[in-house]
Amino acid sequence: MTVAVTDSRSNFNDQITHAVNVLKRSGRLREVFDAICKGGKKPKTVEHLMRATGFSHVLVLQMGGKLADQQLVHKVKVEKKTAYAKDRFYAANRAKIVGYVKNPMHLKHLPTKVSPRVTATLGRLHVTVTGARVHISQVTCDDFDQFSRVRRMQDAPLQSVSEKVFKDGIQKLIGETGAFQDWGGEINDLYTSKIRLKGQRRTVAFAFKGPGTSGVLTPKKLGKNGNQIQRLFLSPAEIFVVQYHDQIDQDVIQQMQAFATLNSIREGKRIWYGVIDGDDTRKLLAAYPKQFGLK
C-alpha cells in the first residue's frame, strides 16, 4: 500500500487550513471523516462506515472518495473491498480541525505559507499582508564571501573608525569602485551588485550609522524622521544590511523583517536582510585592518 506522506513539521498550519477548507464544504464529509478517524488503526470498510453514519453505500463511496482525493484519508483495499485508512497527521489533529470548522473566523488568525498574516507596527506605519507567498532570510556578515575571515575571529579589540572610513573599507572588500556621496535624500549609503552570498553574486544596499550616534541603535535614530529603514528598502536590491558600531535594538531587525516581507511579496523573489552590530564591526576591522586604514 502506498500512502502519501504528510510533512507536518514544515507546514503544519497550511495542512490544518487545507483540511478545514475541505471539511467545511459538507456536513456529510465531516461525518465520514470523523468515522474514519475514530477507533483503532485498522482501515474502515464501506460497510463499517455505512453503519457508523447511516449513509447509503453510494454516499459513503462519494464522501470517502472526496476525502481521499484531498489526501485527508487513504483509500485502501481490505479483502478486496474498498476501505479508508486514517491519515496520522489529520487524525491526531481532528479536534483542532473540527474546532476551526465550527469557528471559521478563528482560522483568519492562523498564519500559513501561502497566506501569511503579517502585522508589524513601524512607528506610525501599520503593515498587514495577506494572501501571498513570502521568501525572506536573515543573514549575518559571516555569510558574505568577501567577509569570510570574520568566521575565524573569536575576539576583537575595542576600536572604532568614522562612518566614511568604514564605508570605504567595505567598498574595498567588496571590490566596488563607484563613488557614493552622502546627501539628505539618499535611500542607501552604499549600493552594489558585487557582493557574493555563499558563492552567488547579489545586489545589496547598506545603511551605515557611525560613531556620531551613541547608545543602542533604535528605529528613531535611523534617519531624521526615523524612516531610514523604510527608505533603504526602496533600493532595487536583494539584500539589505544595517551597520552600527554598537548594540542594535531588536526593533530595528523587526522593521527590516517587515519590509523584507513586503519586498518579497511585491517582487516575487527571495529577500535577505541583516545587521552588522558593534561586535561584528570590530571583527571586520580586526580581520581586514588594511582595508580600513588601520595598518
Secondary structure, DSSP 4 states (H G I P E B T S, - for coil): ---PPP-TTT-HHHHHHHHHHHHTT-HHHHHHHHHHHSSSSSPEEHHHHHHHH---HHHHHHHHHHHHHTTSEEEEEETTEEEEEE-HHHHHTHHHHHHHHH-GGGGGG---SSS--EEEEETTEEEEE-S----EEEE-GGGBGGGGGGGG-S--------HHHHHHHHHHHHT--------TT-S-SEEEEEEEETTEEEEEEEEEE-TTS-SSB-GGGSSTTS-HHHHHTTSS-SEEEEEESS-B-HHHHHHHHHHHHHHHHHHTS-EEEEEE-HHHHHHHHHH-TTTTT--
